[in-house]
Amino acid sequence: MRIRRLGWAGIEVEYDDRVIVVDLLENDAPLSPDLAFEFPLTPPTRLGRTDGALVSHLHADHTDAAALQRALRPNAPVYRPESEKGPFGDEAHPAAVEAELRKHGLHAETVAEWDSRTVGPFQVTAVPAIDGLGDPQVSWVIDTGDLRIFHGGDTMFHGFWWSIARRLGPIDVAFLPINGPTLEEVPNIEPPSPLPAVLTPEQAAIAAHLLGAKRAVPIHYGLDKPPLYAQAPDAVNRFRRQAAELGLEAIVLEPGEDLYL
């Protein structure tokens, strides 16, 4: 198995000559003119030939319809959670994401928590997650029969880690968000919360440990623009330290770098 980190939360998974992507992002323009990533957004390797896509939630930094259209082969599936119902549900944001999926002719299918689908050699299962803004979100477990990957989107900490491990088996490698941002100027969020809206570095390592993971890879970091979006300081090193304390192998991948299992 080859897993490539694509930048932000995106990954590409190849097994038995079939490829899927998770939370693919190539364009940061929809986020905000005041936000910019510290790291590049790497395109997938098989443009027009990717076999399927998974989406953790319908925010523009995790659902890039134009990038998905370029990456996917014709009629390839896009699996996603239900539509927005949280604070963004009253805004144009989720409607715009939905409209972009339709505009680009993508075959996006809603998958409920604990339901599975098959893409070539991959069995993909949507598992519970908690969004920092109260919108629907899932994490994904990708199973090839001999290897299992967990992808955590930008979830917060929750109590489903044990049931995920029990129901789907221990995880070989967990890709977990680590930037633990605080959000003080998000529209329609009043009063703002001083608590992190995504896993902190320490929480991410603990989540990997609770999942029974052998290895953990940090994702979803490298964006810091306080007070709009204030990332946890020294996130990668904090993640490494906590992982080491728990006996986990922390693997830090640069965008475009591959992990072979």
N, C-alpha and C positions, 0 to 999 in steps of 0.2 A: 504494500500500500504506500502511495505517495500522497502527502498532504502539503499543500502550499498555502502559506499565509498570504492573503491578497491585500492586507491593509485594513485598518479600522477593525471591523468585526468579521470581515470576509475571509473565507477559506475555500479551497478547491480540493476535492478528494478524488483520487484515481485508484481504481482497483480492477484487476482483470480487464484492463483496456476500456473501462467505462468511467465516466467522470460526472460528478455533481458539484454544485457550488452552494454555499450557504451564505446568506446576507451579503451578496455581492454588491459592491459600491464602486463606481468609477467617477462619479460627479458629485462634488461637495457643494455645488452652487445652490441647491434648494435649501441648505441648512440655514445660513444667514450670511450676509455680507461681512459680518463682524467675526465670523468663525473661520478658522483655517487649520488644517491638519499639519502636524509637525512631520509626518511621514507620507511617502507617496502612496497612491492607490494603484495597485498593480492589476492589470487585466488578467483574466483567465487564459489558459494556454490553448484552449481549443475553441476559438471563436466560431460560432455557427455549428459546433459539433458537440456541445455539452449536453449530457443526457437528461438532466433534470436540475431543479433548483429548490432550495428550502429557504423560507423566510421566517424569521423569528417574530416579527411584528411589522405593522404597516406605518413605520416612520421613515422619512425620506433617506435617513442614513443607513437603513437596513433593507430597504426595498427600492432599488434603482431599476425601474422598468426598462429604460433604454439600454442599460448595460445587460440586463437579462435577455432582451431581444437579440442583442448582438452575440451573446454567448451561446444561446440555446439552439439546438437543432429544431427544425420545424415540428410543431405539435408536442414538443417536450413539456412535461408537467412542471408546474410551479405549485408547491405545497405551502400553505400559509394558514395562520390562525384566523379567527373571525374578524370582522371589521371593528374599527375603533368604537368604544363606548365610554371612554374616560373623558377627561377635560378637553382633549383634542377633538372629541366628537362634536363639539359645538363650533369648531373652527373649519376653515376651508382645507386645512392640512390633510386629513384623512381622505376627504372627498377627492382631493387632487391626486393622492397616491392611487386610489381606486381608479380614477379616470385615466391615469397614466398606464396602469396595467391593461385596461380595455383598449386604449389608444394603440398600444404596441401589440395587440392581438395575442396576448399571453393566456395560456390555459391555466388559470390560477384556481386551484381547488382548496376549499377550506377543510382543514383536518382538525378534529377535536382532540383534546387531551387524551392520551393513551391509545389513540388510534394509529395504525401503521399503514404504510403504503410501500410498494416495491418499485424500485428503479434499477433494472439490470440486476447486478449482484448485491445491491444495497437494500436492506429493509430499514426504512426510516420511520421513527416513532416520535410523535409530538408528546412532550412531557410538560408538566406544570412549571410555570415561571411567574414571576411577579414584576410588573412594569413599574418604574418609579413614578409615572404619572397616572397610573390607574387604568391604562389601556390594555386590551387583550394582548398577551404575549405567550409564546411557548418556547421551550428549549427543544433541541433535537438530539435524539440518539440514533446514530448511524451504525448499523450492524451488518457485517459481511459473513457472519457465521463463525469466524475465527478472530475477528477484531471488532471492538466497539469504540466509537468516538462519541463524546458528548460536546455539544456546542451550546453555550449559554446566552447567546444574543447579548442583551445588556440587562440581564435580570438582577433583581435585588436578592438579598438573602431570604430564605424561606425554609419551611419544614418538610419539603418533599424529597430531599436528597436521599434519605434512607429508602423510601418507597421506590424511587427510581432505580436504585442499586438492587433492591430485592426483586423487583418485577422484571428488570431487563438485564441483570447481571452486572458484575463489576466492570468498570470502564478502563480501557487500556490507555487512552489519552483524553484529557478534558481540556477543551478550549474555553476559557472563562474570562469575562470582562473584569478589569482590575482598577478602573480609573476613579471609582467612587466620587463622582462629581456632586457638588451642591449647585442648585439652580435657584437664582434669586430674582430673575427677570423674565420668567416664562409667561407668555400671555395666558390669561384665564386661570392662573395659579396664585390665588391670594387667600391667606397670607403665605409667603414662601416658607418652605421647610428648611431648617439648617442641617437636616440629616442627608446623607448620601443617597442619590437616586439610582445608583448602580453598585454592585459589589465593590467593596474596598479591596485593596491588595491582600490584606489578611483574611478577609471573608472568602475571597476567591480560593485561596490555598486551602482553607478549612472545608469549603464546599467540595473541592477535588478529593480531599481526604475522606469525606463522608460518602462520596460516590464510589469509593474503593479504587480510585484511579491510581495507576502506577506512575503516570507522567502528567504534567500540567503545563499548558502553554498559555501565556497571557495574551489577551486581545483587548480591543476597545480601549486604547489609551493613546495619548499624543494629541490632545485637544484641550487647550487651557486658555480661557478668556474670561476671567472673573470681572464683574460679578455674574455675568450671564451664565457662564459655564466654568466652574472652578474645579479643576482636576485635583485629585489627591496627590500631594507632593511625593517625589521619589518613589513612584508607584512600583516600578519594575524591581528595584532593589528590595523594597519591603515585601513584595511577593516572593522573591527568592529566599529571603530570610525565613519567612513563615513556612514556606514549602520545605526548606531544609529541616526546620524543627519538627515537622510532621513526617519526615522520611520520604518525601516526594521528590522526584526528579523534575526540576523546573527547567523547561526548555524555552528560551527566548528566541523567537524567529523574527527576522527582519522581513518587511514586505517583499515578496518574491522569493523567499527562501523556502526550501522543501524539507520536510521531515519524512523519513522512510521507516516503516514499521514492518 
